[in-house]
Amino acid sequence: MKTELVREQIDFYRENGFIKIEDFLDAGELENWRESVEEAVKERKGQKMPGKDVKTGEEDGINKEADYFKNVFDQLLNLWQTNDKVRKLMLDERIGKMAAELSGSDGIRIWHDQALIKRPWANPTSWHLDTPFWSFSDRRALSIWVALDDVTLENGCMFFIPGSYKETTFESPQIGKNVGEIFNQYTQFKNSRSAPAVMKAGSCTFHNGLTIHGAHANMTSGQRRAMTCAYMPDGNVYNGKPNILPDSYLRQIKVGDLLNNNEQNPLIYKSH
Ligand SMILES: O=C(O)CCC(=O)C(=O)O
């Protein structure tokens, strides 16, 4: 794994709110990631996340209109909690260190992982922000997105609005069918030029959760598979949004409590 970051990469991320790392995984590692994710997804039998009954593609209270959204992607969360191979991949301290360096935090916890599989002819992923949906509010929060297939303009590559994370807030429209809805809220980016993240399988991007981003439709007969993980800088507190936290955990916490439970949000890196 290419986990060493140089100053220019960190500076690029801080300026733009995203960075692409070509050949993040070598061929053998890519094969391992593909096999591990495939096994973990199969084991789930469609269950979207541990501790909840929702199946991927069903209405989940966030995304209405299941008919449309089930054809955006198959979304399976927290595979690290149900599969040991994915657990090993996700809890890798080296990736945590990268996330810490990019975000400027001294510790990194997993918020949630997710496999995002665009099936053939899948709908686009509307432009959106991530952090406003999460149970903590930190402008440094970020995600890694690892390409398990070659990602092209044709099959649903991600796009970013460079620099947008510096101006967006924790206010965001729901992720609806209208691809460009967010630009009615953040009108200053209406004329921005978007940056596509075309990359080979095994490459990855990191993006800040407040960077405006989305993905093309899959206009091909093949899959576009990605394994992703969202990260919470250590030291964050509960903001009252349940998001993906299981009911049993929500019963134990109140707004303002530290989110430091290693069963739910493992600390994968600490700088000292
Ligand atoms: O893979 C996609 O289509 C969108 C991914 C995304 O929005 C994310 O990882 O934050």
The ligand as a Tripos MOL2 file, in Angstrom:
@<TRIPOS>MOLECULE
LIG
   10     9     1     0     0
SMALL
NO_CHARGES

@<TRIPOS>ATOM
      1 O1        -19.7080    6.1770   -4.8700 O.co2     1 LIG1
      2 C1        -20.5620    7.0440   -5.0480 C.2       1 LIG1
      3 O2        -21.3290    7.0100   -6.0140 O.co2     1 LIG1
      4 C2        -20.6680    8.1930   -4.0960 C.3       1 LIG1
      5 C3        -19.7420    8.0720   -2.9350 C.3       1 LIG1
      6 C4        -19.8620    9.1300   -1.9280 C.2       1 LIG1
      7 O3        -20.6510   10.0270   -2.0130 O.2       1 LIG1
      8 C5        -18.9590    9.0950   -0.7850 C.2       1 LIG1
      9 O4        -18.1490    8.1580   -0.6610 O.co2     1 LIG1
     10 O5        -19.0340   10.0080    0.0530 O.co2     1 LIG1
@<TRIPOS>BOND
     1     1     2 2
     2     2     3 1
     3     2     4 1
     4     4     5 1
     5     5     6 1
     6     6     7 2
     7     6     8 1
     8     8     9 2
     9     8    10 1
@<TRIPOS>SUBSTRUCTURE
     1 LIG1         1 GROUP 0 **** ****
